[in-house]
Amino acid sequence: MYQRSLFFGVAAVVFILDVGLAAPGVTWFDGGEFVAGVGSMGVTHPPGQPAYMVLAKMASLLPVGSLPFRLSLFSAACASAAAGTLAVVVSRATAGLTERPGGDAPLAGGVAGLLLGLSPSLTLQGVRPELYSLTLLLGVLAVLGVQRGGRRGLALAVVPLCVAGAVHHAMLAAAVPGLFFLALGRGRGSLRSACAVTALLLPMGLLQFLWLPLRSFTRPELDAAVPRTLERVVMAATGASWAGSYRLEGGQLARNLIEHAGIFLSDLGSVALLLGLLGTGWLLWRGKRAPVGIAAVFFVAGIAPTALQGVFFPDNPDAHGYLLGPMAVCAAAAGVGVWAAVTFLESRTGHARMIGVLLGVATIISPLARSALVANRRDLHSPRQLSAELLHQAAPGALVLLGGDSWLMPALAAQIWERRRPDVVVLGLHGLDEIALPDLAARTAAVPASWTAEERERIQSARNGLQHELALQAITRRNPSVDIFVNDFFVAPDLLSRREPYGLLLRLHRASGSPPPPTPDAEERRLDRQLFQALSASPGWEADTQGRSVLARRDLARAGLHLQRGEGELALRLLTRGSAAASSPWDFIHLARHRLETGVDGPGPWMSDVAAMDAAEALVRGDVVAARRGVDAVLATHPTHPVALLTAGRLYTLGHHVSTAVSSP
């Protein structure tokens, strides 16, 4: 009875918070892609997330609000269920460790569940279309299965793990070591039954990835990686294309661990961490080394996927999603710490329970207040507004190639779910390859149905994930009768000189008969009047750090282009606007504005232009070492050079850091 009330009580509190803070529409990062994927039943980025896509499609049938909001409700439901399940697990475990009659320690479980459920780490996943709360729920259910299933507990845990494997690989791998050691206490029979169930369910788990080629062959509007050959299916299902992000360079591991400590401190609060240390010490004092060791395995394995990443952004909500497993361990330890305090006080005062409740309330106040501050998405409208403006200026039949999730994902949602501008083709720059050509050629005349032998050989021999740069070169050389637009992203050097500022985008190729772009000054004034002023006046803009960062980066890149062309006054106006929008006082755009205002940087062209173009050309050739050296040399003397910054950004996405202080992330 206690367990049922505890589960529903914790889950209800978390669900109410998440729904109250949920985004009304499309969000930043992968939320837009999941909306587009569910709306088209398509294939999302590797590893494809087939289990999430099927479950999210079922959730999308709810007759409540828009499709993005329905997916946010699904995330909120998973987050609240995960918090409630953790409360039950911790309650039972604490009671067992203290040999308490009745088998329950509801205060310990309630504090643990609410601490995790109300923390920004989980709230950030419960207010937007995202898969991390579902993965956490499956992981906690696996722990509950081991806890309650006796000798067959690990076998029960295999069932949610098979689903989790088709949702998020890294978080599944991080959970397995802890579950293994947790099951050792159940005896060899538990391991044998688990192996038998795994052998039975593993093929069924792997068969979930048949979703990828089956959906791809139906030619959906969203088809990331186009998995129609065995090699492409394996690449998509394993996420092998992200291997470059695990390239650690000097000092990166130490920096990551420091950033991790900051996330745990800000999201859980100092009181919770101190209680976690108290609970851990109390268990060790009582001789309960096994549960402490198992928790340590869960924690260390849980932070490994992010700690070992060469590309780690602590301000990205996905980073918090990766750390939900270790966050659950810390929350459980804090719950045990509260129970330890109550146990200590019971023999000394008659108000031990009351003090414990007050201590629990004090523990969750800080995470709750921070969630209300950083996870509030109720007024998030900027992704939809920006994607609408982004597509507005594209000519009918145009090919719009976008780099960066903040640009691509909302635009895909706008086109596929809202049916905005169906007369243009929106595609990620990475989607230009031979496998995808037939589909693209059927949608737009801009893309040839096949490459020539020379083009194919050059593209196939490209290294470091630069095939799409060469593919874009080949498309423009064919001189298609279609306009081609990109955003402020790295493109091959021979295309850099063709860029025409056009709304939020850049036109790389102008079809015959297409009108010339508006004058840069007039177009920027129009954008400021129709878009930027509307965004800055919206109620959620001040809290939308990602949206402000997107616009600041766009203005930085566009100002660099105008400055290189000698348009100093326009460049300064863009830097001033972008600097006002930037959410961080350390944003790079402030340095660019300062250098221009003080005369350190003047209008171009500059002496470093040739060196920057040489570095960009080296990158397209696949000579990463030469590209890095060239970028270092340019940025050391001209830290705001636009071409060098674009090249440095592309190097970083490929897992390569440049070494100068101004170009490091």
N, C-alpha and C positions, 0 to 999 in steps of 0.2 A: 504493500500500500504506500509506504514511504517512497519507494522508488518511482512509482507511477506519478505521484504528486510532485516529486522532485523534478522528474523529467519534464512534465507539462508546465510546471511553474517557471523553470529556467527558460525553456523553449519559448514560452509566451512572451516573456520580458524581452528576449533577444529579437524575436520576430517583430514585435511592435516597434522596437527601435529601428530595425533595418527598413521596415516598410515606411516608417515616418521619414527616413532620410534617403529613400530610394530615388534614383534618377527617373525623371518622367519620360525620357526618350533615350536616344543614342548617347553613348559615353565615349571617352577616349580609350586608347589602346585597343585591346582585342574585342571590346564590347561591340563595336561596329561590325567587325567581321563575323562574330557569332550571330548577330541579328541578320546579316546578309546570308550567312550559311543556313540558318534555320528557315529563313524566308524562302530560300531557293532549294533547300535540301541539297546543298552543295558540299564541297570538300574544303575544309579550312586548312590553315597552315600546318605543317608537320608538327606533331605526329598524327594529326587528323582528328583526334578526339571523338571517335565514332560513338562511344557509349554516351558521352555528354550530348552529342548532337541528337541522338535518338530520344533521350530523356527530356532534353530541352524542347524538342518538337512536340512531345506530349504535353509539356507545360504550356506551350504556346497556344494550345487549344482552349485554355481558360478564357471565358468571355469577360475579361477584365482589362480595361485600358488598352494601350498600344502593344505591339509585339515586344519592343524593348522593355517596357514595364513588366510584361508577363515574365520575361526571362529574368528580370531583377527579382520578381516575386519567387521564382524558382530558386535563385541564389539565396534569398532570405530564408526560405523554408529549409534549405540544406544547412545553412549556418545555424539556425535555431535548433534544428534536430541534432547537429553535432555538439553544440553546447550542452543541450539536455542530456545527451548520451554520455558525455564526459562527466557530467555531474553524478550520474548513476555509477559509472566506473570508479570514480574517486571515492564516492561514499562507501561502496562495497569494499574497495581495497583498504581504505583507512580503518573501517570496522574490523576487517580481518586481521590487519596488522596489530590492532590494539586488543583483539579478542573481546570485542564489545558484545554483550548480549543483544540479540535481535538482528545482528548483522547489518547495521546501518550507522553511518555517521553523516547525517544529512547536512550539517553545517559545513563540513569539509567539502562535500560534493557541490553544495550550492555556491560556495565562494569560488571554487575552481571553475564551474560551468559559467557563472556570470562574469568572472574575470576574463575568461577567454571570449565569451560571446559578446561582451560589451567593449572589448579592446578594439582599437583602430585596425589592427591586423585582420581580424575577422569581419568587422563592420565594413571595411573597404571592399570586401568580397561579397557581402550580402546586399549591397545597395546598387549593384550593376550587373549586367549579364557577364558572368565569369564562372569558371569551373573549379576554382580552388576550394570553395566551401563544400562542393560535392565530394571532392577528393578527401577533404578532412573528415567528412561524415563517414565515408567508406572506411577510412583508416581507423576511426574510433569504434566503428561497428566491429571491425576485425579484433580489436583489443577486447571489446565486450564479449565477443565469441569465445576467445581464449579464456577469459575470466569466468564465464558462466557455463562453459561447455564441458568442464571436467576433462577427462582423457580425450574426448573428441573436440575439445575447444579449438585447437589449431585447424582441424578439418573444417569447422564452421567458419573460421576466419578466412579460409581460402576463397569462399564465395564472394564476399565484397572485394577481396583483393583482385579477383579476376575481372571484375567490373572496373576497379581503379586502374588496372593496367591499360585499359582502353580510354582512360580519361587523362592521366598525367603520369608518364613513365618515371620521371625523377622522384616524385613524391612516393610512388610505390616502392622503388628501390630503396629509398631512405627508411621506409617503415619495416622492411623485411628483416634486417638484423635484429632489431629490438623484439619483434614478434617471435623470432626463432629462440632467443634467450628466454623470453617470457614463457615459451612452451616447454623448455627443458625441464622446468619444475613439474610438469605433468607426467613425466616418464617417457620411456621409449615408445610405448604404445601410442602416445599422442602424436609423435613424429611419424610413426608408421602409417597411422590413419590419415594424417595430413598429406603424406606423400601419395597415398592412394587416391585421395580426393583431388590433389593437384594433377596427377596423371589423367584423371577423368575430365577435369574442368579446363585444363590448360588448352587443349585443342579448341574448346568452345570459346575460351577467352581470346585466343588468337584469331578465331574465325570472325570476331567482331570487326577486324580490320579489312574484311572483304567489303565492308561499306565503302572503302576508298575507291577501288576500281569499279565496283558496281555503280556507284553514283557518278564517277567520272565518265564512264561510257555513255551515260545519258546526256552528256554535254550540258551540265548545269551552268548557270550564269557565274557562280563562284566555283572555281576549280583550281585550288592551289596545288602546285607540284604536278598536276595532270598525271596521276598514277595509273597509267595504262600499260606499262611494261613491268616485268618482274623487278627490274632494277629500280624503277621509279616507285613501285609499291613499297619495296624494302626501304628506300630512302625516305619516303613519306611516313611510313609506320614507325621507323626507328628514330626519326628526327636527326639523322646523321648530318644534315646540313647545318646544324647548330654546333657541331664539334669545335669549330674555330673559336667559339666564345669561351672555351675552357683552356685557353692559352694564357697561363699566368706569367707575368713579367716581374721584374725586380720590385719587391716591396708590395705587390698587389695583394698577396694573401694577408699580410699584416694590416693593410688598409681596409680590406674587406672585414676582417674580424673586429676592427675598431668600429666600423660602420654597423656591424651586427649588434655590438654592445649598445650603441646608441639607439637602434631600433627597439631592442628589448626594454631599455630604460624608458624611452618615450611612450611606448605602447602599453606597457604593463604598469609602469610607475615604480618608484623606489620602494614604497611600502610593500608591494607585492614581491619584489625581488628579495627584500630582507626577510619576509615571511617564508619565501621559498628556501632561503638558506637555513632559517630556523627549522623548518620541517625536515630538511635533509639532515641537519645535525641531530635532530631528535630521533630520527630513524636509526642513524648510525649509533647513537648512544644506547638505543634499545637493542642493538645487535642485528638490525634488519639491513644487512649489507646487500642482499640479493635484489630487493626492489630498487635500491639506490643505484646499483650497477646497471640494471635493466633500463632505468630512466636515463642514465648517462649515455647508454648506447643509442636510445631513441634520439636524444638531444644531439649528440655528435654526428650521427648519420643524417639527421634532419637538416643541419646547417651545411653539410658538405656540398650539396648542389650549388648553393650560392657562394659559399666561402671559396670554392675552387673556380669560380667564374672570373675570367679576365674582363668581362663586361658586366658590371654590377652597379645599378643605380638605386641607392637606398630610398630616393623619393618616388620611385616607381611603385604603384600599388601591387604590381606583380611580385616584387621582392618580398613584400609582406605576406603575400599568398604562399610563396615557397616556404616561408618560415612558420607556417601554422602548426606543423608538427612539434617543433621545439617550443613554440608558444604554449601548446597544450601541456607539455611536460612542466614548464615553469608554472602554469596556472595550477596544475595538480599539486606541485610542491607547495605553492602558496596556500592551497586549501588544507594540506596536511599541517602546514605551519600554524594556521588558525586553530585547528583541532588540537595541536600540541599545546598551544597557549591555554585553551580551555581545560585540557587534562591537567595541566600544571596548577591552574587556579582552582579547580574543583575542590581540592582538599584544604584550600585556604580562604575561600569566600563562597557565600551562597549566591553570588551574582556572576558566576563564571560564564554561564550561557549568555547572559545579557552582554557581558564584556566581549564575548566571542562574536556576537552578532554585530556589535558596534565596530569591532575590529574588521569584520568582513565588509561592512558598509564603507569604512574608511579605505579598504583595499580597492574597491571597485569604483570609487568616486573619480579618481584621476583618469583611468581609462575611459570611463563614460564621458567625462567632460572633454577629453581630447577627441573622442569619436564624434561628438556633436560638432566639434570645431573643424576637423580635417576630413571627415567622411560624409559630410552633408552634401548630398547631390540633388536636393529637391529643386534647386533653381538652375540646374545645369542644362543650358540650351545652346551654348556656344558651338559644340561639335556639329549640331544640325545647321546652325546659321553659317558657319564657315564652309561646310560642305556645299550648301546651297549656293553661296557666292562663288565658290571654287568652280562649280560646274556651269555657272550662269553664262560666262563669257565664251565658253567653248563653241566653236562653229558646228553646225549639224554635220554628223558623220566623222567628227574629229576623233583622234586617238589621244586619250589623256593617260599619260604614264606617270605614276606617282611613286616616290620613295619616302619611306618613313611611315610608321603606323599611324601617327597622329593625323596625317593627311589621307592616307589610303583607306583606312578602316571606316571612318565616317562617310567618306565619299561612296564606298561600296554599299553601305547601308542606305544612303540616300537614293542611289540609283536602283538597287535591287528591291528594297522593301518599300520605299516611298514612290518608286517608279519615276524618279526625277531624272529628266534628260535621258530618256531611253534611246535618243538618236545619237548618243556618243558612246564610245567604248572606254571604260575605266579599267585600268590594269596596273598592277604593281610592276615596277621596272624589272623585278626578278622573274616575271612571267613570260619574258621574251625568250623562248627556246624552240627547238625544232619540234618537240612533241606537241606543243601547244599551237603550232602554226596553222594546221587545218581549221581549228575552231576560230582562231583570230581572223584568218583570211575570210571565213564565212561571215564574220560580223563587220569587217571594215576592209576597204580597199587599200588601207595604209600598209597592211601586212601581206607580204608575198606568201603564196601557198607553200613554197619550199625555198631553200637556199641554193645558190649555185655551189658547185663543187669547191670552188675557192673559198666562198664564205663559210661553208660547212666545215671545211678543214680548219679554218682560222678560229671559228667559234668553239669547235670541239677541243682544240688544243689550248684554249685559254685556261689560265690557272687562277686560283684564289677567288673563285666565284665571280669572275668578271665577264662571263659569257654575254650577259645582257647588254653590257656596254658596246661590245662588238656587234651584237644583233641590232642595236639601235643605229649604229653607224651604217650597217648594211641596208636597213630600211630607208634611211634618208638618202643614201646613194642611189636608190632605185627611183628617186624623185616621184613619189606617189602623189596622186591628186587629192590628198587629204591633209588637213592641218594636223600637226603633232604638237602636243603641249606636254610640258613637264613642270614639276615644282622646283624649288631651290634645292637641288640635289646634284650630286656629282654625275656628270656625263662626260663622255670621251672628249679630249681636248679639241678635236676639229669641229665639235658641235658647240663648244662654249662661245665661240665668236658669233654664232647664229642666234643667240638668245634675244628674243624680243619681249620685254615686259608687257604682260597682257593680263590685267586683273591680278588675281592672286597667283597666277601661273606665268610661265614663260613659254613662248611659242618657239619651237626649234625649227619647224618647217612650215612654210606658208604655201598652201595650195594655190595653183594658178587661179586668179580671179578673186582670191580672198582679200578682204579689205586690210589695209595696214592697221597696226595697233594704234589706239589713241596715244596722244603724246603722254610721256611718263608723268609729267606734272599734273595734267588734267585727270589722268586715271587715278593717281594717288589721292587727289582731292576728292574724287568721287567715292573712293573706298573709305576715306576718312569720314565722309558725311553719311554714307549709307550703311557702313558696316562697323567701323571701329567706334564711332560715337554711340551707336546702338548697343554694342557689346559693353562698353564701359558704363552705360547707364542701366544695364540689366542687374537685378538684385543679386545674382549669384556670381558676378564677374570677379569681385574682390577675392572670393574664396577659390576661384577656378585657377589655381596656380599652373596647371598644365596648359590651359587655353592661353593664358598670358605668356607662358614660355614659348608656345607655338608661334604666336604673333611676334614676339621679340626676336626669335631666331629667323623668322621670315624677313622682318625689317632689317636685321643685321646683314643677311645675305643679299637682299635687294639693294640696300644702301651701298654695299661693297661694289656691286655691279655698276651702279650709277656713278660712284666715285671713280671707278676705274675708267669710265667713259668721260670723266671731266665734269660731271654734273654735281658739283660740290654742294650747292645750296639744297638741292633735292635730297642728296644723301644725308645731310645734317638734319633735315626735317624728319626723315624716316628714322634715323638713329634717336632723335629726341622722342618721337612717338613710341618707338620700341623700348627705349630705356624707361619710359613712364609705365609701360605695361609689364616689364620684367618683374617677376615676383621675388627674385633673389638680389640682394645688393652686390653679390659677387658674380652676377651674370656678365658674360663677356661683352655684351653690347655696351655696357657702361665704359669699358676701356676704349672701345672704338669711338664712342661719342667724345670722350675726353681728348683722345689724340687728334680728332678732327677739330674740335673747338680750340685747342691750344696750338694748332698749326704743325704738330709733329707729322701728321698725315695730311698731305694736300691732294688735290685732284690728280688723277693719272693722266696718261699712262706712266708706269713706274719702271725703274730699272729692274726690279725683281719679277716683272711679268714673264720674261723668257724663262727664268729659272722655275717659276711656279708651273708654267705649261710643260716644261720638261719633266717635272716630278709627276704631273698628271699623266703624261704619256707613258712614263715608266710604269705607273700603276696599271694602265690598260695592257701593257705588254706582259704584266705578271711579275715584273721585277720589283717586289715589295721593298727590298733593302734599298735600292736606289731611290724609290719613291719616298721612303721615310727620310733618307738623308737629305733629299732635295727639299722636302717640306720643312724639316728642321732648320735648314739653312735660311729659307725664306722667312719663316715665322720668327726666327731669332732677331732679324732686323726689321721685319714688317709684320707684327703679330696680327694685324687685321686684314691681311691680304685675302681677298674673297676666294680666289682659286685655290690657294694653299689651304684655307680653312675647309673648303669642300673636299679636297683630297684627304686632309687629315680626318675628317668625319667618315669618309668611306673606308679609310684604313682602319679606323676604330671599329666600324661595324663588321669588318673582316677579322677582328680579333688582334689587331696590331696597334700598339700605342706608339706615337711619336714621342721623342724623348725630351723636347723642350718644355719648360714649365708652362708656357702660354698655350701650348697645344694639347696638354694633357687634360683629360676630362675632369 
